[in-house]
Amino acid sequence: MNQTATKPNRVLVPTLTGIGLAIGVLVAVIASDVILGVIAGASFIAITVGLVRLWTGGDNQQPHR
């Protein structure tokens, strides 16, 4: 049986990226250190992208014939 993977909503990815950006800026302002802000924002974005791929089955792509 062929199972179709669900695709993430068009609004989901930009929203999560915006949240990651906001977290990075917030951490940078609070800690007065840009590097910590970049690390926090990039970590959030990387984790959420991984979770969205896991949730939607993005890693189980079949080869094209």
N, C-alpha and C positions, 0 to 999 in steps of 0.2 A: 504494500500500500504506500502511496506517495503522500508524504506530509509536507504541507506548505508552511514555511517559516513566516511568522508574523513580522511585519516591518514596524520599526519605531515610528511614532507619530512625528509629523514634520516639525512640530513645535517643541518636542521633547529635547532634541539635541541642542538647539540654540538656547533653550531655557537652562539646561544643565551647564552649558558653557558659560552663560551669564552668571549663574550662581557660583561657579568656580572662579570666575574673574572677580566677583564681589568678595568672596572669601579671601582671595589673594590680596586684594586692596585693603580689606579690613585688617588682616594679619600684619601687613606691611605698615599700616598706620599705627596700630596698637604697639607693635614691637619696635617701631622705628628702624626696621631693617627690611630692605627690599628683597633680599635673598630669601628670607623666611616667608615672605608673601608669595614669591614665585613658587617656592617649594609647596606651600599649602595649596595654592590654586591648581598647580599642575598635578598634584597628588589627587585632589578631588576629581578633576576632569578624567584622569587615567582610571581611577577606580570606577567612576560612573560609566565610562565607556565600556569597560570590561563587564560590568553588570548588565548593561543594556545588550551587549552582544550575547552574553550567557542567557539572558531572558528571552531574546528573540531568536536564538539558535543561529546566530550569524557565523559561527565557526564551522557549522556543518554544511558547507557548500559542496554540492555535487559537481564534478567536472562536466563541462559542456561537451556534447558529442556532435 
